Amino acid sequence: MRWNLRMRAAQQGIWKSTEMRRLLAEAGLEISHGKMSALWTQTPVSIRLDDLEVICAVLDCTPADLMICEPEKAAARRPAQQEAAAKPGIKPRLGRHASKPPA
């Protein structure tokens, strides 16, 4: 995923994170300076849906406008996972392999 907040904000004429923070506050979402800076400069690991809803309302967009799917990145990860699974290694034994009791 690519986070597209700054580009979407620029399309709406918002060039600074402080201006975006002010608009979010007017819409009812109080964000700290640190959190706003992180949203503005980095791809967030997670974001609350309530927060995303307010951001979309302020920018007049949808979540799909803010989070751009990059399927090539996901495809690039697949071979590494398949190679790891194909490597021979220690296989766990399932069940108990106990011998029969003496007669």
N, C-alpha and C positions, 0 to 999 in steps of 0.2 A: 504494500500500500504506500502511496505517496500522499503526504499531507499537503493540501493545496490552499491553506488558509490565507497566506499572504497574497497569492495571485488573485484569489476571489475578492479579498478586501480591496486590492488595487483596482479591480474592475468597478468597484463601488466608490472609488475615490478616497479610500482610507489608506493612508501611507504609513502611519505610525501606530505602534502597538498601544501607545497611551490613548490615542483617539479611539481605537477599537475597544479598549477597556472602558472608556467613558460611555460609549454607545451601549455596551453590554450592561453597564450599571444602570443606565436609563431604562433598559428593557427588563431590569430586575435580576440580573446576574452579577453579583459582586465577585470579582476575581482578584486575587493578590497580584502584586507586581511580578513576583517570581513565577507564578503559574501562567500569567499572561505572556511573560517573556518566553517561557518554555513552549507554549502553544504557538507563539509567533515564529520561533526560530527552529523548532525541532518537530519531528513527527511524534505525537504522543503515543505512549504504550497503551494507554486506555483513556477513555473520556466518558463521563457520565452522559447518558442519553438526554437528561434534562438540560445539561449544559449545551450539548450539541443542538438541541432544539432551539434554544435561544440564539446561539451563534447563527444558525440557519435563518432564523427570523430577521435578525439584524442585517445579514448579508443578502437577504431575499434569494436564498438558494436551497438546495436539497443536500442531504448528507453525501450523495453521489458526486456533487460538485466539490466537496471538501476532501473526500477520500477517493483517490483515483487508483483503481485496481491495476496492478502490474503483473499480469500472468507470466511474463517471461522470467521474473524473479522466482516465482513459485516453481516453474518448470526447471530452473537452474538448480534448485534444491533437490529435486527428485533423484537424479543419478547418484548423488552422494548417499542417500538413504538406501537405494537398491544395492549399491556396492557393499555397504556395511552389512546388509542382510545376507548377501551372497557369500561372505567370508566364512570359512569353516571355523568353528569354535567349539567351546564346551556346550554340549546339549544337556539340558536338565532331564533327569529321569522322572517320569511320571508314575505315580503309584508306588507301592511298596514291593520290593523284590526280595522278600524273605524266603528262606528255604523252608521245606516242609519239616514238620516236627518229626523226631525219631519215632520209629514204630515200636 
